[in-house]
Amino acid sequence: GNMAKAAKDGREGRTKVVAFRVSRELYEEIEEIRARAGLSLADLVKLGAGIAQEEVKGKLAQLSGLRAKLTGVIDSIHREEEKLNGFISQERKRRLEALDVEIAAYKLFDRGWRIETVSHELKIPETRIRRYFKEAVERDLLKRCLKKHIDRLVEERLWGGVFGRLSKEELEADQKHIHECWRLLAAPEQMRQEDKEFLITKYSRILEPAPRSNRFSMKEMTGT
C-alpha cells in the first residue's frame, strides 16, 4: 500500500491535470486530427501553445515516414496482385486451349482414327495423343461399367419393391443412389478412385463388346 501511494504521489508531483470544455464540433475535429495524425491530446496542446514544437514535428515526420512506407507496401501488393492475375489469366487460357485439343482428339478417336493420324491432324506429339487415347479408353470403360451398375440397381429396386423385401426408407435411399450414379455417368472423373476400381473389377468382364460407333480399339488406332 505504501509503495503504491508513493508511486501515485510521485506521478502527481511530476504531472498536473489540465481540463477544459470545448464545443462538440471542436471535440470531434480534435479527435479526427488525433486519429489522422497519431498525436495525443498533450501533443496537440503543446503544438497549439507553441511548446516543444520540434518534438511534435518529429512525431509528425516519423508518422509521415511510416505512411510513405505503408504506401510503398500497398503499391507492392497491388503490383504482385497484377502479376498473379496475369498468371491466372494465362493459365486459364492455356488450360482451355489444352481442353479444346483433348476434346478434338476424343472426337477423332470416336471416328476410329489412328493415333499417328490424330497426332498429324492436331499437330501435337504422339506421346500426348497416346495419353489422351488411354484416358478415353478408361473413361469409356468406366461409363459402360457404371451404366451396367445402374441397370442392376434399378432391377434390384424394382424386385425389392414388388416382393416387399425393401422398406419405404430403403427404396428412397436406393433411388437417391441411382440418381447420384446418373449424375456421375455425365462426369465420371468426379468418382472416387475406390469406386472406379470397384466398378471396373465387378463389371468389366461381363460387358458386351462396345458398339462400333463408340469404339476405342487399341489395335486399330495404334496398328499393333
PyRosetta script that sets phi, psi and omega in degrees:
from pyrosetta import init, pose_from_sequence

init()
pose = pose_from_sequence("GNMAKAAKDGREGRTKVVAFRVSRELYEEIEEIRARAGLSLADLVKLGAGIAQEEVKGKLAQLSGLRAKLTGVIDSIHREEEKLNGFISQERKRRLEALDVEIAAYKLFDRGWRIETVSHELKIPETRIRRYFKEAVERDLLKRCLKKHIDRLVEERLWGGVFGRLSKEELEADQKHIHECWRLLAAPEQMRQEDKEFLITKYSRILEPAPRSNRFSMKEMTGT")
pose.set_psi(1, -43.3)
pose.set_omega(1, -179.5)
pose.set_phi(2, -65.6)
pose.set_psi(2, -38.1)
pose.set_omega(2, -179.6)
pose.set_phi(3, -65.9)
pose.set_psi(3, -42.1)
pose.set_omega(3, 179.1)
pose.set_phi(4, -63.6)
pose.set_psi(4, -40.8)
pose.set_omega(4, -179.8)
pose.set_phi(5, -65.8)
pose.set_psi(5, -39.1)
pose.set_omega(5, 179.9)
pose.set_phi(6, -65.2)
pose.set_psi(6, -40.5)
pose.set_omega(6, 178.8)
pose.set_phi(7, -64.8)
pose.set_psi(7, -41.6)
pose.set_omega(7, 179.1)
pose.set_phi(8, -63.5)
pose.set_psi(8, -43.4)
pose.set_omega(8, 179.0)
pose.set_phi(9, -62.3)
pose.set_psi(9, -36.7)
pose.set_omega(9, -179.9)
pose.set_phi(10, -65.6)
pose.set_psi(10, -42.2)
pose.set_omega(10, 179.4)
pose.set_phi(11, -64.2)
pose.set_psi(11, -44.1)
pose.set_omega(11, -178.4)
pose.set_phi(12, -66.3)
pose.set_psi(12, -26.9)
pose.set_omega(12, 178.4)
pose.set_phi(13, -74.1)
pose.set_psi(13, -31.4)
pose.set_omega(13, -177.9)
pose.set_phi(14, -88.2)
pose.set_psi(14, -24.7)
pose.set_omega(14, -175.4)
pose.set_phi(15, -127.8)
pose.set_psi(15, 158.6)
pose.set_omega(15, 176.1)
pose.set_phi(16, -130.2)
pose.set_psi(16, 151.5)
pose.set_omega(16, 178.9)
pose.set_phi(17, -90.8)
pose.set_psi(17, 129.2)
pose.set_omega(17, 176.0)
pose.set_phi(18, -116.2)
pose.set_psi(18, 122.7)
pose.set_omega(18, -179.1)
pose.set_phi(19, -130.3)
pose.set_psi(19, 136.6)
pose.set_omega(19, 175.6)
pose.set_phi(20, -155.2)
pose.set_psi(20, 154.3)
pose.set_omega(20, -178.2)
pose.set_phi(21, -96.5)
pose.set_psi(21, 143.9)
pose.set_omega(21, 175.5)
pose.set_phi(22, -134.7)
pose.set_psi(22, 165.7)
pose.set_omega(22, 178.0)
pose.set_phi(23, -69.5)
pose.set_psi(23, 159.9)
pose.set_omega(23, 179.8)
pose.set_phi(24, -61.2)
pose.set_psi(24, -38.9)
pose.set_omega(24, -179.4)
pose.set_phi(25, -61.9)
pose.set_psi(25, -44.9)
pose.set_omega(25, 179.7)
pose.set_phi(26, -65.5)
pose.set_psi(26, -39.3)
pose.set_omega(26, 179.3)
pose.set_phi(27, -60.7)
pose.set_psi(27, -43.8)
pose.set_omega(27, -179.8)
pose.set_phi(28, -66.0)
pose.set_psi(28, -36.0)
pose.set_omega(28, 177.3)
pose.set_phi(29, -65.6)
pose.set_psi(29, -41.6)
pose.set_omega(29, 179.4)
pose.set_phi(30, -62.7)
pose.set_psi(30, -44.2)
pose.set_omega(30, -180.0)
pose.set_phi(31, -63.6)
pose.set_psi(31, -37.6)
pose.set_omega(31, 178.3)
pose.set_phi(32, -65.0)
pose.set_psi(32, -42.8)
pose.set_omega(32, 178.4)
pose.set_phi(33, -63.2)
pose.set_psi(33, -43.1)
pose.set_omega(33, 178.8)
pose.set_phi(34, -59.5)
pose.set_psi(34, -46.0)
pose.set_omega(34, -178.0)
pose.set_phi(35, -65.6)
pose.set_psi(35, -38.6)
pose.set_omega(35, -176.8)
pose.set_phi(36, -76.6)
pose.set_psi(36, -38.5)
pose.set_omega(36, -174.6)
pose.set_phi(37, -95.9)
pose.set_psi(37, -15.3)
pose.set_omega(37, -179.3)
pose.set_phi(38, 71.3)
pose.set_psi(38, 32.0)
pose.set_omega(38, -179.8)
pose.set_phi(39, -105.9)
pose.set_psi(39, 154.4)
pose.set_omega(39, 175.7)
pose.set_phi(40, -87.1)
pose.set_psi(40, 169.4)
pose.set_omega(40, 176.0)
pose.set_phi(41, -61.4)
pose.set_psi(41, -37.9)
pose.set_omega(41, 179.1)
pose.set_phi(42, -62.3)
pose.set_psi(42, -39.8)
pose.set_omega(42, 178.2)
pose.set_phi(43, -62.6)
pose.set_psi(43, -41.1)
pose.set_omega(43, 180.0)
pose.set_phi(44, -65.8)
pose.set_psi(44, -39.2)
pose.set_omega(44, 177.3)
pose.set_phi(45, -62.7)
pose.set_psi(45, -45.4)
pose.set_omega(45, 179.2)
pose.set_phi(46, -60.2)
pose.set_psi(46, -44.4)
pose.set_omega(46, -178.6)
pose.set_phi(47, -64.4)
pose.set_psi(47, -40.8)
pose.set_omega(47, 179.8)
pose.set_phi(48, -68.9)
pose.set_psi(48, -32.9)
pose.set_omega(48, -178.3)
pose.set_phi(49, -89.2)
pose.set_psi(49, -2.3)
pose.set_omega(49, -179.3)
pose.set_phi(50, 75.9)
pose.set_psi(50, 21.5)
pose.set_omega(50, -178.8)
pose.set_phi(51, -103.7)
pose.set_psi(51, 138.3)
pose.set_omega(51, 176.9)
pose.set_phi(52, 51.4)
pose.set_psi(52, 43.5)
pose.set_omega(52, -178.1)
pose.set_phi(53, -63.7)
pose.set_psi(53, -36.3)
pose.set_omega(53, -179.2)
pose.set_phi(54, -63.8)
pose.set_psi(54, -39.0)
pose.set_omega(54, 179.1)
pose.set_phi(55, -63.7)
pose.set_psi(55, -45.5)
pose.set_omega(55, -179.5)
pose.set_phi(56, -67.2)
pose.set_psi(56, -40.6)
pose.set_omega(56, 178.0)
pose.set_phi(57, -62.7)
pose.set_psi(57, -35.5)
pose.set_omega(57, 177.2)
pose.set_phi(58, -62.8)
pose.set_psi(58, -41.5)
pose.set_omega(58, 177.8)
pose.set_phi(59, -63.9)
pose.set_psi(59, -41.8)
pose.set_omega(59, 179.4)
pose.set_phi(60, -64.6)
pose.set_psi(60, -39.8)
pose.set_omega(60, 179.0)
pose.set_phi(61, -65.0)
pose.set_psi(61, -41.2)
pose.set_omega(61, 178.1)
pose.set_phi(62, -62.3)
pose.set_psi(62, -43.1)
pose.set_omega(62, 178.8)
pose.set_phi(63, -63.4)
pose.set_psi(63, -39.8)
pose.set_omega(63, 179.4)
pose.set_phi(64, -63.4)
pose.set_psi(64, -39.0)
pose.set_omega(64, 177.6)
pose.set_phi(65, -64.2)
pose.set_psi(65, -40.9)
pose.set_omega(65, 178.9)
pose.set_phi(66, -64.3)
pose.set_psi(66, -39.6)
pose.set_omega(66, 178.5)
pose.set_phi(67, -64.3)
pose.set_psi(67, -39.8)
pose.set_omega(67, 179.1)
pose.set_phi(68, -63.5)
pose.set_psi(68, -41.4)
pose.set_omega(68, 177.8)
pose.set_phi(69, -63.5)
pose.set_psi(69, -42.0)
pose.set_omega(69, 180.0)
pose.set_phi(70, -62.4)
pose.set_psi(70, -41.6)
pose.set_omega(70, 178.0)
pose.set_phi(71, -61.5)
pose.set_psi(71, -41.0)
pose.set_omega(71, 177.5)
pose.set_phi(72, -62.9)
pose.set_psi(72, -40.9)
pose.set_omega(72, 178.7)
pose.set_phi(73, -63.9)
pose.set_psi(73, -44.3)
pose.set_omega(73, 179.8)
pose.set_phi(74, -62.1)
pose.set_psi(74, -43.0)
pose.set_omega(74, 178.0)
pose.set_phi(75, -61.7)
pose.set_psi(75, -40.8)
pose.set_omega(75, 179.2)
pose.set_phi(76, -63.5)
pose.set_psi(76, -41.2)
pose.set_omega(76, 178.0)
pose.set_phi(77, -62.0)
pose.set_psi(77, -42.9)
pose.set_omega(77, 179.3)
pose.set_phi(78, -62.3)
pose.set_psi(78, -39.9)
pose.set_omega(78, 179.1)
pose.set_phi(79, -64.9)
pose.set_psi(79, -41.9)
pose.set_omega(79, 178.8)
pose.set_phi(80, -65.7)
pose.set_psi(80, -36.6)
pose.set_omega(80, 177.2)
pose.set_phi(81, -64.1)
pose.set_psi(81, -40.0)
pose.set_omega(81, 178.5)
pose.set_phi(82, -64.2)
pose.set_psi(82, -40.9)
pose.set_omega(82, 177.5)
pose.set_phi(83, -62.4)
pose.set_psi(83, -44.4)
pose.set_omega(83, -179.3)
pose.set_phi(84, -63.5)
pose.set_psi(84, -43.6)
pose.set_omega(84, 178.9)
pose.set_phi(85, -62.8)
pose.set_psi(85, -39.0)
pose.set_omega(85, 177.3)
pose.set_phi(86, -64.3)
pose.set_psi(86, -41.2)
pose.set_omega(86, 178.2)
pose.set_phi(87, -63.9)
pose.set_psi(87, -44.6)
pose.set_omega(87, 179.8)
pose.set_phi(88, -61.3)
pose.set_psi(88, -42.2)
pose.set_omega(88, 179.6)
pose.set_phi(89, -62.8)
pose.set_psi(89, -43.4)
pose.set_omega(89, 179.8)
pose.set_phi(90, -66.5)
pose.set_psi(90, -40.6)
pose.set_omega(90, -179.4)
pose.set_phi(91, -66.7)
pose.set_psi(91, -38.6)
pose.set_omega(91, 177.6)
pose.set_phi(92, -63.8)
pose.set_psi(92, -42.6)
pose.set_omega(92, 178.9)
pose.set_phi(93, -63.4)
pose.set_psi(93, -42.5)
pose.set_omega(93, -180.0)
pose.set_phi(94, -62.8)
pose.set_psi(94, -42.9)
pose.set_omega(94, -178.9)
pose.set_phi(95, -67.5)
pose.set_psi(95, -38.4)
pose.set_omega(95, 177.8)
pose.set_phi(96, -64.7)
pose.set_psi(96, -40.9)
pose.set_omega(96, 178.3)
pose.set_phi(97, -64.2)
pose.set_psi(97, -41.1)
pose.set_omega(97, 178.9)
pose.set_phi(98, -64.9)
pose.set_psi(98, -37.5)
pose.set_omega(98, 179.1)
pose.set_phi(99, -66.5)
pose.set_psi(99, -39.1)
pose.set_omega(99, 177.6)
pose.set_phi(100, -60.8)
pose.set_psi(100, -43.1)
pose.set_omega(100, 179.4)
pose.set_phi(101, -65.3)
pose.set_psi(101, -42.0)
pose.set_omega(101, -179.2)
pose.set_phi(102, -62.7)
pose.set_psi(102, -43.4)
pose.set_omega(102, 178.5)
pose.set_phi(103, -64.0)
pose.set_psi(103, -41.6)
pose.set_omega(103, 178.6)
pose.set_phi(104, -61.9)
pose.set_psi(104, -39.3)
pose.set_omega(104, 178.8)
pose.set_phi(105, -65.0)
pose.set_psi(105, -42.9)
pose.set_omega(105, 179.7)
pose.set_phi(106, -60.5)
pose.set_psi(106, -40.1)
pose.set_omega(106, 179.9)
pose.set_phi(107, -64.0)
pose.set_psi(107, -39.3)
pose.set_omega(107, 179.4)
pose.set_phi(108, -71.0)
pose.set_psi(108, -37.4)
pose.set_omega(108, 174.9)
pose.set_phi(109, -58.2)
pose.set_psi(109, -42.5)
pose.set_omega(109, -177.3)
pose.set_phi(110, -64.2)
pose.set_psi(110, -25.7)
pose.set_omega(110, 177.2)
pose.set_phi(111, -82.3)
pose.set_psi(111, -6.9)
pose.set_omega(111, 179.4)
pose.set_phi(112, 92.6)
pose.set_psi(112, 15.4)
pose.set_omega(112, -179.8)
pose.set_phi(113, -69.2)
pose.set_psi(113, 147.5)
pose.set_omega(113, 177.2)
pose.set_phi(114, -79.5)
pose.set_psi(114, 158.6)
pose.set_omega(114, -175.8)
pose.set_phi(115, -59.9)
pose.set_psi(115, -45.5)
pose.set_omega(115, -178.5)
pose.set_phi(116, -65.2)
pose.set_psi(116, -31.5)
pose.set_omega(116, 178.7)
pose.set_phi(117, -70.5)
pose.set_psi(117, -41.8)
pose.set_omega(117, 177.5)
pose.set_phi(118, -63.7)
pose.set_psi(118, -41.6)
pose.set_omega(118, 178.9)
pose.set_phi(119, -60.1)
pose.set_psi(119, -44.0)
pose.set_omega(119, 179.5)
pose.set_phi(120, -67.2)
pose.set_psi(120, -41.2)
pose.set_omega(120, -178.0)
pose.set_phi(121, -64.7)
pose.set_psi(121, -43.6)
pose.set_omega(121, -176.1)
pose.set_phi(122, -91.7)
pose.set_psi(122, -6.7)
pose.set_omega(122, 177.6)
pose.set_phi(123, 59.5)
pose.set_psi(123, 46.2)
pose.set_omega(123, 175.9)
pose.set_phi(124, -133.8)
pose.set_psi(124, 155.1)
pose.set_omega(124, -174.6)
pose.set_phi(125, -59.9)
pose.set_psi(125, 149.7)
pose.set_omega(125, -179.9)
pose.set_phi(126, -63.6)
pose.set_psi(126, -32.6)
pose.set_omega(126, -179.9)
pose.set_phi(127, -59.7)
pose.set_psi(127, -39.3)
pose.set_omega(127, 178.7)
pose.set_phi(128, -69.9)
pose.set_psi(128, -39.9)
pose.set_omega(128, 178.6)
pose.set_phi(129, -64.5)
pose.set_psi(129, -40.0)
pose.set_omega(129, 178.6)
pose.set_phi(130, -61.7)
pose.set_psi(130, -37.3)
pose.set_omega(130, 177.8)
pose.set_phi(131, -65.7)
pose.set_psi(131, -42.6)
pose.set_omega(131, 176.9)
pose.set_phi(132, -61.1)
pose.set_psi(132, -42.0)
pose.set_omega(132, -178.4)
pose.set_phi(133, -62.9)
pose.set_psi(133, -44.6)
pose.set_omega(133, 179.4)
pose.set_phi(134, -60.0)
pose.set_psi(134, -43.6)
pose.set_omega(134, 178.7)
pose.set_phi(135, -64.9)
pose.set_psi(135, -37.9)
pose.set_omega(135, 179.8)
pose.set_phi(136, -64.9)
pose.set_psi(136, -42.6)
pose.set_omega(136, 178.9)
pose.set_phi(137, -62.2)
pose.set_psi(137, -46.4)
pose.set_omega(137, -178.6)
pose.set_phi(138, -64.3)
pose.set_psi(138, -40.7)
pose.set_omega(138, 179.7)
pose.set_phi(139, -65.1)
pose.set_psi(139, -43.0)
pose.set_omega(139, 179.8)
pose.set_phi(140, -62.9)
pose.set_psi(140, -44.7)
pose.set_omega(140, 179.3)
pose.set_phi(141, -63.5)
pose.set_psi(141, -42.4)
pose.set_omega(141, -178.9)
pose.set_phi(142, -64.0)
pose.set_psi(142, -41.5)
pose.set_omega(142, 179.4)
pose.set_phi(143, -65.3)
pose.set_psi(143, -39.1)
pose.set_omega(143, 179.2)
pose.set_phi(144, -67.9)
pose.set_psi(144, -38.7)
pose.set_omega(144, 176.3)
pose.set_phi(145, -64.9)
pose.set_psi(145, -40.9)
pose.set_omega(145, 179.6)
pose.set_phi(146, -66.0)
pose.set_psi(146, -39.8)
pose.set_omega(146, 177.6)
pose.set_phi(147, -62.6)
pose.set_psi(147, -39.7)
pose.set_omega(147, 176.5)
pose.set_phi(148, -62.6)
pose.set_psi(148, -39.7)
pose.set_omega(148, 179.1)
pose.set_phi(149, -65.2)
pose.set_psi(149, -40.7)
pose.set_omega(149, 178.0)
pose.set_phi(150, -62.6)
pose.set_psi(150, -44.8)
pose.set_omega(150, 178.5)
pose.set_phi(151, -57.8)
pose.set_psi(151, -41.0)
pose.set_omega(151, -179.8)
pose.set_phi(152, -68.6)
pose.set_psi(152, -40.8)
pose.set_omega(152, 178.8)
pose.set_phi(153, -62.5)
pose.set_psi(153, -43.3)
pose.set_omega(153, 179.9)
pose.set_phi(154, -62.8)
pose.set_psi(154, -42.6)
pose.set_omega(154, -179.9)
pose.set_phi(155, -64.5)
pose.set_psi(155, -44.7)
pose.set_omega(155, 180.0)
pose.set_phi(156, -64.7)
pose.set_psi(156, -38.3)
pose.set_omega(156, 178.6)
pose.set_phi(157, -66.9)
pose.set_psi(157, -39.6)
pose.set_omega(157, 179.9)
pose.set_phi(158, -62.0)
pose.set_psi(158, -51.1)
pose.set_omega(158, -179.5)
pose.set_phi(159, -68.3)
pose.set_psi(159, -33.2)
pose.set_omega(159, 177.4)
pose.set_phi(160, -65.3)
pose.set_psi(160, -34.7)
pose.set_omega(160, 177.9)
pose.set_phi(161, -75.3)
pose.set_psi(161, -38.2)
pose.set_omega(161, -178.4)
pose.set_phi(162, -64.5)
pose.set_psi(162, -44.1)
pose.set_omega(162, -175.7)
pose.set_phi(163, -94.8)
pose.set_psi(163, 4.0)
pose.set_omega(163, 175.2)
pose.set_phi(164, 70.4)
pose.set_psi(164, 21.7)
pose.set_omega(164, -179.8)
pose.set_phi(165, -78.2)
pose.set_psi(165, -19.4)
pose.set_omega(165, -178.6)
pose.set_phi(166, -113.2)
pose.set_psi(166, 139.8)
pose.set_omega(166, 176.8)
pose.set_phi(167, -76.9)
pose.set_psi(167, 170.2)
pose.set_omega(167, 179.3)
pose.set_phi(168, -59.7)
pose.set_psi(168, -41.9)
pose.set_omega(168, -179.9)
pose.set_phi(169, -64.3)
pose.set_psi(169, -40.1)
pose.set_omega(169, 179.1)
pose.set_phi(170, -66.9)
pose.set_psi(170, -39.5)
pose.set_omega(170, 177.6)
pose.set_phi(171, -62.8)
pose.set_psi(171, -41.9)
pose.set_omega(171, 179.0)
pose.set_phi(172, -65.6)
pose.set_psi(172, -40.5)
pose.set_omega(172, 178.7)
pose.set_phi(173, -64.0)
pose.set_psi(173, -41.2)
pose.set_omega(173, 178.3)
pose.set_phi(174, -63.9)
pose.set_psi(174, -39.1)
pose.set_omega(174, 179.9)
pose.set_phi(175, -65.3)
pose.set_psi(175, -39.3)
pose.set_omega(175, 176.9)
pose.set_phi(176, -63.1)
pose.set_psi(176, -40.4)
pose.set_omega(176, 179.1)
pose.set_phi(177, -63.6)
pose.set_psi(177, -41.1)
pose.set_omega(177, 178.5)
pose.set_phi(178, -63.6)
pose.set_psi(178, -43.2)
pose.set_omega(178, 177.7)
pose.set_phi(179, -60.2)
pose.set_psi(179, -40.8)
pose.set_omega(179, 179.6)
pose.set_phi(180, -66.0)
pose.set_psi(180, -37.7)
pose.set_omega(180, 177.7)
pose.set_phi(181, -64.5)
pose.set_psi(181, -40.0)
pose.set_omega(181, 176.9)
pose.set_phi(182, -63.0)
pose.set_psi(182, -37.7)
pose.set_omega(182, 178.2)
pose.set_phi(183, -63.9)
pose.set_psi(183, -44.6)
pose.set_omega(183, -179.2)
pose.set_phi(184, -68.8)
pose.set_psi(184, -24.5)
pose.set_omega(184, 178.2)
pose.set_phi(185, -62.6)
pose.set_psi(185, -31.3)
pose.set_omega(185, 178.3)
pose.set_phi(186, -82.7)
pose.set_psi(186, -18.2)
pose.set_omega(186, -179.3)
pose.set_phi(187, -143.5)
pose.set_psi(187, 67.0)
pose.set_omega(187, -175.5)
pose.set_phi(188, -62.0)
pose.set_psi(188, -21.8)
pose.set_omega(188, 179.5)
pose.set_phi(189, -65.7)
pose.set_psi(189, -16.1)
pose.set_omega(189, 179.1)
pose.set_phi(190, -83.3)
pose.set_psi(190, -5.6)
pose.set_omega(190, 179.8)
pose.set_phi(191, -70.5)
pose.set_psi(191, 148.1)
pose.set_omega(191, 174.1)
pose.set_phi(192, -69.8)
pose.set_psi(192, 151.6)
pose.set_omega(192, -176.6)
pose.set_phi(193, -60.5)
pose.set_psi(193, -39.9)
pose.set_omega(193, -179.5)
pose.set_phi(194, -65.8)
pose.set_psi(194, -32.6)
pose.set_omega(194, 177.3)
pose.set_phi(195, -69.9)
pose.set_psi(195, -39.1)
pose.set_omega(195, 177.3)
pose.set_phi(196, -61.5)
pose.set_psi(196, -45.7)
pose.set_omega(196, -179.6)
pose.set_phi(197, -62.9)
pose.set_psi(197, -39.6)
pose.set_omega(197, 179.5)
pose.set_phi(198, -62.1)
pose.set_psi(198, -47.4)
pose.set_omega(198, -177.5)
pose.set_phi(199, -63.6)
pose.set_psi(199, -46.4)
pose.set_omega(199, -178.2)
pose.set_phi(200, -66.1)
pose.set_psi(200, -40.6)
pose.set_omega(200, 179.4)
pose.set_phi(201, -64.3)
pose.set_psi(201, -40.5)
pose.set_omega(201, -173.7)
pose.set_phi(202, -80.4)
pose.set_psi(202, -35.9)
pose.set_omega(202, -168.9)
pose.set_phi(203, -114.2)
pose.set_psi(203, -18.2)
pose.set_omega(203, -172.3)
pose.set_phi(204, -62.2)
pose.set_psi(204, -30.9)
pose.set_omega(204, -177.4)
pose.set_phi(205, -77.6)
pose.set_psi(205, -20.8)
pose.set_omega(205, -175.7)
pose.set_phi(206, -105.9)
pose.set_psi(206, 5.0)
pose.set_omega(206, 179.4)
pose.set_phi(207, -74.2)
pose.set_psi(207, 145.5)
pose.set_omega(207, 172.1)
pose.set_phi(208, -76.2)
pose.set_psi(208, 155.5)
pose.set_omega(208, 178.0)
pose.set_phi(209, -55.6)
pose.set_psi(209, 142.0)
pose.set_omega(209, 180.0)
pose.set_phi(210, -64.7)
pose.set_psi(210, 145.1)
pose.set_omega(210, 177.9)
pose.set_phi(211, -59.3)
pose.set_psi(211, 150.1)
pose.set_omega(211, -179.2)
pose.set_phi(212, -60.4)
pose.set_psi(212, -29.1)
pose.set_omega(212, -179.3)
pose.set_phi(213, -73.9)
pose.set_psi(213, -11.6)
pose.set_omega(213, -178.4)
pose.set_phi(214, -132.3)
pose.set_psi(214, 47.0)
pose.set_omega(214, -171.8)
pose.set_phi(215, -96.2)
pose.set_psi(215, 153.4)
pose.set_omega(215, 170.6)
pose.set_phi(216, -137.6)
pose.set_psi(216, 76.8)
pose.set_omega(216, -175.1)
pose.set_phi(217, -88.2)
pose.set_psi(217, 115.0)
pose.set_omega(217, 179.3)
pose.set_phi(218, -60.2)
pose.set_psi(218, -38.8)
pose.set_omega(218, -178.3)
pose.set_phi(219, -65.7)
pose.set_psi(219, -44.7)
pose.set_omega(219, -178.3)
pose.set_phi(220, -67.3)
pose.set_psi(220, -38.3)
pose.set_omega(220, -173.3)
pose.set_phi(221, -85.6)
pose.set_psi(221, -27.1)
pose.set_omega(221, -178.4)
pose.set_phi(222, -99.7)
pose.set_psi(222, -17.9)
pose.set_omega(222, -178.2)
pose.set_phi(223, 79.4)
pose.set_psi(223, 12.6)
pose.set_omega(223, -179.2)
pose.set_phi(224, -89.9)
pose.dump_pdb("model.pdb")
